[in-house]
Amino acid sequence: MAAAPSRANLPPVPGGAMSANRQRITLVTLGVADMDRARRFYEAWGWAPHASSQPGVTFYQMNGAVLALFGLADLAADQGRPGATLGTGAVTLAQNCADDAETDAVFQAAVDAGATVLKRPEKVFWGGYSGYFADPDGHVWEIATNPFWPLSADGSLTLPGA
């Protein structure tokens, strides 16, 4: 039996600190009422399921993380809360775009795939451009351009400054 990992075996966090609790998210799981409907939506929006997807769970590889679709009842049971009613809307997933035209195109592609418009993209008080939609299970997405957060060539985001 392998020994439990110790903090001493972890690589240092930038700035010299050691921590087992890194500031990262590697997997986001969305509970869905109807897996086939959810898959059709994300496929129509242009997302390609990963080959490791299975009938009960669908994975989408993103830049450095994975999005998963998982049945609501199965997700509640996996969380140790069988029979729990899981809700949506209190969390917003966001995708930043390079400019307003890309924001409009990504947003419209979601609408064309079956998303419900919550707020069409518009100039916003903080100096950017954004809109919101809900996927077929009510998960809220923001599609935005933030002129203060330039994107890397691969579309990833690293906050500017120290």
C-alpha positions in Angstrom: 0.0 0.0 0.0 1.4 3.4 -1.0 2.0 6.0 1.6 -0.4 9.0 1.7 1.1 12.0 -0.1 2.8 14.5 2.1 3.0 18.2 1.6 6.8 17.8 1.3 6.3 15.9 -2.0 4.2 18.6 -3.6 5.8 21.1 -6.0 5.9 24.6 -4.7 3.1 27.1 -5.4 4.3 30.3 -7.3 5.6 32.7 -4.7 7.3 29.9 -2.7 4.4 28.8 -0.6 3.5 25.1 -0.3 -0.1 24.0 -0.5 -2.1 20.9 -1.3 -5.1 23.2 -2.0 -4.2 24.8 -5.4 -6.4 27.5 -6.8 -7.7 25.5 -9.7 -10.7 23.7 -11.1 -10.0 20.7 -13.2 -13.5 19.4 -13.7 -16.9 21.1 -13.8 -19.9 18.7 -13.7 -23.4 19.8 -14.7 -26.3 17.8 -13.6 -28.8 17.2 -16.5 -32.3 15.9 -16.6 -32.1 14.4 -20.0 -28.6 13.3 -21.2 -29.6 12.9 -24.8 -31.1 16.4 -25.0 -28.1 17.9 -23.2 -25.7 16.1 -25.6 -27.6 17.3 -28.6 -27.5 20.9 -27.3 -23.7 20.9 -26.7 -23.0 19.2 -30.0 -25.2 21.7 -31.9 -23.3 24.5 -30.1 -20.1 23.0 -31.5 -18.7 21.1 -28.6 -17.3 17.6 -29.4 -17.7 14.8 -26.8 -14.4 13.2 -25.7 -13.9 9.5 -26.6 -13.9 8.5 -23.0 -17.6 9.6 -22.7 -20.0 6.8 -21.6 -23.8 6.5 -21.7 -24.2 8.0 -18.2 -21.6 10.7 -18.5 -20.4 12.9 -21.3 -17.0 14.7 -21.2 -15.8 17.7 -23.1 -12.1 18.5 -23.1 -11.5 22.3 -22.5 -8.2 24.3 -22.2 -6.7 22.6 -19.1 -10.0 21.4 -17.7 -13.0 19.1 -18.5 -16.7 19.8 -18.6 -18.9 16.8 -17.7 -22.6 16.2 -18.1 -24.0 13.8 -15.5 -27.6 12.7 -14.8 -29.2 14.7 -11.9 -30.2 11.6 -9.9 -26.8 10.0 -10.4 -25.1 13.2 -9.5 -27.1 13.5 -6.2 -26.3 9.9 -5.4 -22.6 10.4 -6.2 -22.6 13.4 -3.8 -24.0 11.2 -1.0 -27.4 12.8 -1.3 -29.6 10.3 -3.0 -33.0 11.7 -3.8 -31.9 15.3 -3.3 -33.3 17.9 -5.7 -30.4 19.7 -7.4 -31.0 23.2 -8.6 -29.4 25.5 -11.2 -28.8 29.2 -11.8 -26.8 30.1 -8.8 -23.5 29.6 -10.7 -22.6 31.2 -14.0 -20.2 29.5 -16.5 -18.4 32.1 -18.6 -16.6 32.0 -21.9 -14.6 35.1 -22.8 -14.1 36.0 -26.4 -11.5 38.1 -28.2 -13.9 40.8 -29.4 -17.6 41.7 -29.6 -18.1 40.1 -33.0 -16.8 36.7 -31.6 -19.1 37.2 -28.5 -22.1 37.7 -30.8 -21.2 34.7 -32.9 -20.6 32.3 -30.0 -23.8 33.6 -28.3 -25.9 33.2 -31.5 -24.5 29.6 -32.0 -25.8 28.7 -28.6 -29.2 30.2 -29.3 -29.3 28.4 -32.6 -28.5 25.2 -30.7 -31.5 25.7 -28.4 -30.3 27.9 -25.6 -32.8 30.3 -23.9 -31.8 33.9 -24.1 -31.6 35.6 -20.7 -29.9 38.8 -21.9 -28.6 39.4 -25.4 -25.0 40.7 -25.5 -24.7 44.4 -24.9 -22.2 47.0 -23.6 -22.1 46.7 -19.8 -21.3 49.0 -16.9 -17.8 47.6 -16.2 -16.6 48.4 -19.7 -17.1 45.1 -21.5 -19.7 43.4 -23.6 -21.7 40.4 -22.5 -24.8 38.4 -22.6 -26.4 35.4 -20.8 -28.2 32.3 -21.9 -29.4 29.1 -20.2 -28.7 25.7 -21.6 -31.7 23.2 -21.8 -31.2 22.3 -18.1 -31.1 25.9 -17.0 -27.3 26.2 -16.5 -26.4 29.8 -17.1 -23.6 30.8 -19.4 -22.1 34.3 -19.9 -20.5 35.0 -23.2 -18.3 38.1 -22.9 -15.6 40.4 -24.2 -13.5 41.9 -21.5 -11.1 44.5 -22.8 -9.2 44.4 -19.5 -8.4 40.7 -19.8 -6.6 39.8 -23.0 -6.8 36.2 -24.0 -3.8 33.9 -24.9 -3.6 32.6 -28.5 -5.3 29.4 -27.4 -8.2 31.4 -25.9 -7.1 30.8 -22.3 -7.3 33.5 -19.7 -4.6 34.6 -17.2 -5.4 37.6 -15.1 -3.0 40.5 -15.9 -0.9 42.1 -13.2 1.0 40.7 -10.2 
